[in-house]
Amino acid sequence: MNEKRIYKPLDDLSTEEVIDILNRDQHEELLTLPLSVGQNHPNWKFAQDVCIRLASHESSVVRANAVLGLAYIARTKGQLEKHIVKPIVLREFRENHEYHWRILDSINDINLFMKWNIASKRY
């Protein structure tokens, strides 16, 4: 865990800006995209869809941030589709060993804000 952390406010991106970033597929932009949409985008479903898409990215840190973005949606919007989110989160919990700690923190937040109980028997 030797990544350099830079703390700054998350961008408040329009739907068009989000789509442009997804289309550019630049790693540095994708790192914060799920956090930005999870925290700031007014449409929780669109934000969820972006995070689900990024949860399949080749980069383990982008995938971990996608799960964290889902936790942000749970916190800020109080809405997620369990049948879509749960399998993605559990897959990352099982497979993303490098960022397991981030996935676990995200699961705890999702469980808290959504009143779910996912992965509670696994840790």
N, C-alpha and C positions, 0 to 999 in steps of 0.2 A: 504494500500500500504506500508506494512512494510517489504518488501522483501529486502534482502541485495544485493546490486549491486556490482559486481566485474567487473571492466573494464580491458579487455585484448584483444589482437588481435584475430580475428576470425580464426579458423583453415582453412587451404586450403586443403580440403579433396578430395581424389580421388573418383571416382564412386564406387570402391570396398569398400573403407572405409565407405562411406555413407550407402551402402547396409548392411554392417556389423553392423553399429550403429542401423539402422532400425530393423534388425533382433534381436539384443540384447534387444531392447525395454526398455532401462534403462532411467528413467525419467531425470536424470541429463544430460545425453548425448543428449537427445531429446530437451532439453531447448534451446541449441544453434545451433543444427543442421540446422534448417531452415534459421537461420541468416547466418551461414557459407556457405551454398549452394547458398543462395540468393546473397551474396556478392562476393563469389569467384569461384563458379563452372562455367566452361566455357560453359556448355551446358544449356541454359536457359530453355529448355523444360524439361530436367531431373530435374533441380532445381524446376521448377513449379510443376512437378508431386510429388516431395518429399513434398513440402509445402502443396499441396492439400491433400495428404495422412495424414499429421500431423494435418491438420485442422479438422480432424474427431477424434482426440485423446480424451481420457476421461478427460485429464487435461486441465483446462481452460487456464492456462499459456502457455502450449505447443501450444494450438490452437491459442492463441493471437500471439505468436511468429511465427507461421506458416503464419499468415496474414502479419506480419511485414517482414517475409522473402519474401513474394510476392512483397512488396513495395521495398525491396532491389533489386529484379530482375528488377522491373520497372526502378529503378534508374541506375543500372549498365549495364543492357542489353537492355533496352528500348523495351522489348517484353513480352507480356502476352496474353493469349487467353481469351478474354473478356467473351465469352459464358461459359467458365469453371470457371473463377476466380470470376466474379461478384456475382453469387449466393452464393458462399462460404463466400465471404467478407460480403455481406449483412446479411447472417444468423448470423455470428459472431457479427456483429454490433447490431443486434436485441437481441441476446441471451446471449452474453458473458458480463454480467454486471460488473463483477469483473475487467476486463481489457478493459472496454469500451474506456477509454482514449487512450490506445495503438492502438486499432482498428481504432479509429477516426484519429489518427496521420497517420496510415498506409493508410487509405482511401485518406487522403489529399495528401500524397506522390504519390500514384498510380494515382490519378486524375491529378496531376501536370505532372508527367513524361510520362504518357500514353495519356494525353490530353483527359481523360474520364471525366464523370460527374456523377459518381455513388454516391448515397446517399446524394446528395447535398440538397435535399428538406427535409431531415430528421434531420438536425442539424442546 
